[in-house]
């Protein structure tokens, strides 16, 4: 189970992706690590990427 602090941190990174903002390599590695364990995170990342693509 994710702690509240970790979940909020990941959601902040995901929201930056959806807005087309810059995300560091380390943040992407962290997202990948959690997305492998938590399908909910993987789904949010997919949605954010789709929204980000629409901005371009």
N, CA, C and O atoms as a Tinker XYZ file with bonds, in Angstrom:
   224  protein
     1  N      0.837000   -1.175000    0.000000    73     2
     2  CA     0.000000    0.000000    0.000000    64     1     3
     3  C      0.889000    1.248000    0.000000    63     2     4     5
     4  O      1.914000    1.308000    0.679000    81     3
     5  N      0.470000    2.216000   -0.766000    73     3     6
     6  CA     1.221000    3.471000   -0.853000    64     5     7
     7  C      0.893000    4.373000    0.325000    63     6     8     9
     8  O     -0.254000    4.451000    0.766000    81     7
     9  N      1.899000    5.041000    0.819000    73     7    10
    10  CA     1.640000    6.044000    1.845000    64     9    11
    11  C      1.030000    7.272000    1.178000    63    10    12    13
    12  O      1.150000    7.457000   -0.033000    81    11
    13  N      0.386000    8.093000    1.967000    73    11    14
    14  CA    -0.237000    9.298000    1.434000    64    13    15
    15  C      0.794000   10.216000    0.799000    63    14    16    17
    16  O      0.551000   10.794000   -0.260000    81    15
    17  N      1.937000   10.347000    1.441000    73    15    18
    18  CA     2.991000   11.226000    0.919000    64    17    19
    19  C      3.495000   10.722000   -0.429000    63    18    20    21
    20  O      3.665000   11.509000   -1.360000    81    19
    21  N      3.732000    9.427000   -0.538000    73    19    22
    22  CA     4.221000    8.844000   -1.793000    64    21    23
    23  C      3.181000    8.989000   -2.888000    63    22    24    25
    24  O      3.506000    9.365000   -4.014000    81    23
    25  N      1.927000    8.693000   -2.561000    73    23    26
    26  CA     0.854000    8.797000   -3.554000    64    25    27
    27  C      0.732000   10.218000   -4.076000    63    26    28    29
    28  O      0.598000   10.422000   -5.283000    81    27
    29  N      0.775000   11.197000   -3.194000    73    27    30
    30  CA     0.673000   12.592000   -3.619000    64    29    31
    31  C      1.858000   13.005000   -4.485000    63    30    32    33
    32  O      1.703000   13.746000   -5.456000    81    31
    33  N      3.040000   12.521000   -4.122000    73    31    34
    34  CA     4.232000   12.835000   -4.907000    64    33    35
    35  C      4.104000   12.268000   -6.320000    63    34    36    37
    36  O      4.413000   12.951000   -7.296000    81    35
    37  N      3.651000   11.027000   -6.428000    73    35    38
    38  CA     3.483000   10.396000   -7.731000    64    37    39
    39  C      2.401000   11.101000   -8.546000    63    38    40    41
    40  O      2.556000   11.302000   -9.750000    81    39
    41  N      1.312000   11.471000   -7.887000    73    39    42
    42  CA     0.242000   12.175000   -8.591000    64    41    43
    43  C      0.700000   13.539000   -9.103000    63    42    44    45
    44  O      0.262000   13.985000  -10.164000    81    43
    45  N      1.570000   14.196000   -8.360000    73    43    46
    46  CA     2.111000   15.477000   -8.812000    64    45    47
    47  C      2.954000   15.291000  -10.079000    63    46    48    49
    48  O      2.852000   16.073000  -11.024000    81    47
    49  N      3.777000   14.258000  -10.083000    73    47    50
    50  CA     4.603000   13.968000  -11.264000    64    49    51
    51  C      3.704000   13.633000  -12.453000    63    50    52    53
    52  O      3.930000   14.104000  -13.567000    81    51
    53  N      2.686000   12.816000  -12.203000    73    51    54
    54  CA     1.766000   12.420000  -13.265000    64    53    55
    55  C      1.027000   13.635000  -13.822000    63    54    56    57
    56  O      0.825000   13.737000  -15.032000    81    55
    57  N      0.629000   14.546000  -12.955000    73    55    58
    58  CA    -0.078000   15.740000  -13.443000    64    57    59
    59  C      0.842000   16.606000  -14.299000    63    58    60    61
    60  O      0.395000   17.221000  -15.267000    81    59
    61  N      2.122000   16.654000  -13.944000    73    59    62
    62  CA     3.079000   17.408000  -14.760000    64    61    63
    63  C      3.225000   16.785000  -16.140000    63    62    64    65
    64  O      3.370000   17.497000  -17.133000    81    63
    65  N      3.187000   15.459000  -16.205000    73    63    66
    66  CA     3.259000   14.767000  -17.496000    64    65    67
    67  C      2.043000   15.134000  -18.337000    63    66    68    69
    68  O      2.171000   15.431000  -19.525000    81    67
    69  N      0.868000   15.114000  -17.724000    73    67    70
    70  CA    -0.357000   15.392000  -18.485000    64    69    71
    71  C     -0.405000   16.834000  -18.982000    63    70    72    73
    72  O     -1.065000   17.121000  -19.981000    81    71
    73  N      0.279000   17.733000  -18.303000    73    71    74
    74  CA     0.310000   19.137000  -18.709000    64    73    75
    75  C      1.456000   19.429000  -19.680000    63    74    76    77
    76  O      1.618000   20.559000  -20.141000    81    75
    77  N      2.241000   18.405000  -19.982000    73    75    78
    78  CA     3.327000   18.568000  -20.932000    64    77    79
    79  C      4.557000   19.230000  -20.340000    63    78    80    81
    80  O      5.421000   19.711000  -21.074000    81    79
    81  N      4.644000   19.260000  -19.018000    73    79    82
    82  CA     5.799000   19.871000  -18.363000    64    81    83
    83  C      6.950000   18.877000  -18.288000    63    82    84    85
    84  O      6.777000   17.679000  -18.514000    81    83
    85  N      8.109000   19.393000  -17.971000    73    83    86
    86  CA     9.317000   18.575000  -17.897000    64    85    87
    87  C      9.296000   17.680000  -16.656000    63    86    88    89
    88  O      8.911000   18.103000  -15.566000    81    87
    89  N      9.722000   16.434000  -16.855000    73    87    90
    90  CA     9.838000   15.459000  -15.762000    64    89    91
    91  C     11.234000   14.866000  -15.836000    63    90    92    93
    92  O     11.675000   14.439000  -16.904000    81    91
    93  N     11.929000   14.838000  -14.708000    73    91    94
    94  CA    13.315000   14.361000  -14.706000    64    93    95
    95  C     13.384000   12.849000  -14.913000    63    94    96    97
    96  O     12.398000   12.132000  -14.738000    81    95
    97  N     14.554000   12.396000  -15.283000    73    95    98
    98  CA    14.780000   10.961000  -15.469000    64    97    99
    99  C     14.531000   10.212000  -14.169000    63    98   100   101
   100  O     13.911000    9.148000  -14.176000    81    99
   101  N     15.007000   10.753000  -13.059000    73    99   102
   102  CA    14.828000   10.101000  -11.754000    64   101   103
   103  C     13.342000    9.961000  -11.407000    63   102   104   105
   104  O     12.924000    8.943000  -10.855000    81   103
   105  N     12.554000   10.980000  -11.729000    73   103   106
   106  CA    11.118000   10.914000  -11.468000    64   105   107
   107  C     10.466000    9.848000  -12.345000    63   106   108   109
   108  O      9.561000    9.141000  -11.904000    81   107
   109  N     10.927000    9.739000  -13.580000    73   107   110
   110  CA    10.386000    8.714000  -14.472000    64   109   111
   111  C     10.742000    7.314000  -13.985000    63   110   112   113
   112  O      9.926000    6.398000  -14.082000    81   111
   113  N     11.940000    7.145000  -13.468000    73   111   114
   114  CA    12.350000    5.849000  -12.917000    64   113   115
   115  C     11.469000    5.496000  -11.725000    63   114   116   117
   116  O     11.028000    4.356000  -11.585000    81   115
   117  N     11.218000    6.474000  -10.876000    73   115   118
   118  CA    10.378000    6.245000   -9.706000    64   117   119
   119  C      8.948000    5.873000  -10.120000    63   118   120   121
   120  O      8.353000    4.958000   -9.551000    81   119
   121  N      8.409000    6.577000  -11.100000    73   119   122
   122  CA     7.074000    6.241000  -11.598000    64   121   123
   123  C      7.043000    4.815000  -12.145000    63   122   124   125
   124  O      6.108000    4.059000  -11.883000    81   123
   125  N      8.066000    4.461000  -12.900000    73   123   126
   126  CA     8.124000    3.114000  -13.474000    64   125   127
   127  C      8.140000    2.057000  -12.373000    63   126   128   129
   128  O      7.439000    1.049000  -12.460000    81   127
   129  N      8.927000    2.290000  -11.357000    73   127   130
   130  CA     9.044000    1.338000  -10.247000    64   129   131
   131  C      7.674000    1.103000   -9.594000    63   130   132   133
   132  O      7.287000   -0.038000   -9.341000    81   131
   133  N      6.959000    2.179000   -9.330000    73   131   134
   134  CA     5.660000    2.041000   -8.679000    64   133   135
   135  C      4.593000    1.519000   -9.633000    63   134   136   137
   136  O      3.672000    0.825000   -9.200000    81   135
   137  N      4.695000    1.835000  -10.917000    73   135   138
   138  CA     3.691000    1.364000  -11.871000    64   137   139
   139  C      3.751000   -0.155000  -12.051000    63   138   140   141
   140  O      2.745000   -0.781000  -12.384000    81   139
   141  N      4.913000   -0.738000  -11.835000    73   139   142
   142  CA     5.035000   -2.190000  -11.925000    64   141   143
   143  C      4.297000   -2.885000  -10.786000    63   142   144   145
   144  O      3.787000   -3.992000  -10.959000    81   143
   145  N      4.239000   -2.245000   -9.632000    73   143   146
   146  CA     3.586000   -2.839000   -8.461000    64   145   147
   147  C      2.119000   -2.459000   -8.321000    63   146   148   149
   148  O      1.321000   -3.232000   -7.790000    81   147
   149  N      1.765000   -1.276000   -8.794000    73   147   150
   150  CA     0.422000   -0.750000   -8.569000    64   149   151
   151  C     -0.238000   -0.415000   -9.903000    63   150   152   153
   152  O      0.083000    0.601000  -10.518000    81   151
   153  N     -1.162000   -1.269000  -10.352000    73   151   154
   154  CA    -1.839000   -1.029000  -11.629000    64   153   155
   155  C     -2.552000    0.332000  -11.679000    63   154   156   157
   156  O     -2.679000    0.923000  -12.751000    81   155
   157  N     -3.010000    0.821000  -10.543000    73   155   158
   158  CA    -3.675000    2.126000  -10.494000    64   157   159
   159  C     -2.727000    3.225000  -10.976000    63   158   160   161
   160  O     -3.139000    4.126000  -11.706000    81   159
   161  N     -1.472000    3.151000  -10.572000    73   159   162
   162  CA    -0.478000    4.140000  -10.985000    64   161   163
   163  C     -0.207000    4.010000  -12.478000    63   162   164   165
   164  O     -0.098000    5.011000  -13.185000    81   163
   165  N     -0.100000    2.777000  -12.953000    73   163   166
   166  CA     0.130000    2.559000  -14.381000    64   165   167
   167  C     -1.014000    3.136000  -15.212000    63   166   168   169
   168  O     -0.779000    3.725000  -16.268000    81   167
   169  N     -2.247000    2.971000  -14.742000    73   167   170
   170  CA    -3.400000    3.513000  -15.454000    64   169   171
   171  C     -3.392000    5.029000  -15.489000    63   170   172   173
   172  O     -3.708000    5.638000  -16.511000    81   171
   173  N     -3.027000    5.638000  -14.361000    73   171   174
   174  CA    -2.963000    7.106000  -14.304000    64   173   175
   175  C     -1.878000    7.647000  -15.229000    63   174   176   177
   176  O     -2.050000    8.698000  -15.847000    81   175
   177  N     -0.769000    6.931000  -15.320000    73   175   178
   178  CA     0.308000    7.347000  -16.222000    64   177   179
   179  C     -0.173000    7.279000  -17.672000    63   178   180   181
   180  O      0.083000    8.194000  -18.454000    81   179
   181  N     -0.867000    6.201000  -18.031000    73   179   182
   182  CA    -1.385000    6.065000  -19.398000    64   181   183
   183  C     -2.337000    7.192000  -19.739000    63   182   184   185
   184  O     -2.267000    7.759000  -20.830000    81   183
   185  N     -3.227000    7.522000  -18.815000    73   183   186
   186  CA    -4.175000    8.613000  -19.049000    64   185   187
   187  C     -3.441000    9.942000  -19.200000    63   186   188   189
   188  O     -3.786000   10.751000  -20.061000    81   187
   189  N     -2.433000   10.165000  -18.367000    73   187   190
   190  CA    -1.674000   11.410000  -18.430000    64   189   191
   191  C     -0.937000   11.536000  -19.761000    63   190   192   193
   192  O     -0.883000   12.619000  -20.342000    81   191
   193  N     -0.379000   10.447000  -20.237000    73   191   194
   194  CA     0.321000   10.471000  -21.518000    64   193   195
   195  C     -0.636000   10.780000  -22.660000    63   194   196   197
   196  O     -0.292000   11.518000  -23.583000    81   195
   197  N     -1.844000   10.212000  -22.596000    73   195   198
   198  CA    -2.842000   10.489000  -23.629000    64   197   199
   199  C     -3.238000   11.962000  -23.617000    63   198   200   201
   200  O     -3.353000   12.581000  -24.675000    81   199
   201  N     -3.443000   12.520000  -22.447000    73   199   202
   202  CA    -3.793000   13.943000  -22.345000    64   201   203
   203  C     -2.636000   14.816000  -22.820000    63   202   204   205
   204  O     -2.845000   15.828000  -23.489000    81   203
   205  N     -1.413000   14.415000  -22.467000    73   203   206
   206  CA    -0.236000   15.171000  -22.885000    64   205   207
   207  C     -0.061000   15.193000  -24.389000    63   206   208   209
   208  O      0.374000   16.196000  -24.954000    81   207
   209  N     -0.400000   14.084000  -25.043000    73   207   210
   210  CA    -0.292000   14.004000  -26.495000    64   209   211
   211  C     -1.297000   14.932000  -27.160000    63   210   212   213
   212  O     -1.018000   15.481000  -28.226000    81   211
   213  N     -2.446000   15.113000  -26.556000    73   211   214
   214  CA    -3.465000   15.996000  -27.131000    64   213   215
   215  C     -3.039000   17.455000  -27.067000    63   214   216   217
   216  O     -3.515000   18.272000  -27.855000    81   215
   217  N     -2.149000   17.792000  -26.140000    73   215   218
   218  CA    -1.680000   19.160000  -26.020000    64   217   219
   219  C     -0.727000   19.541000  -27.153000    63   218   220   221
   220  O     -0.616000   20.709000  -27.525000    81   219
   221  N     -0.048000   18.539000  -27.688000    73   219   222
   222  CA     0.956000   18.795000  -28.719000    64   221   223
   223  C      0.346000   18.954000  -30.033000    63   222   224
   224  O      1.051000   19.176000  -31.017000    81   223
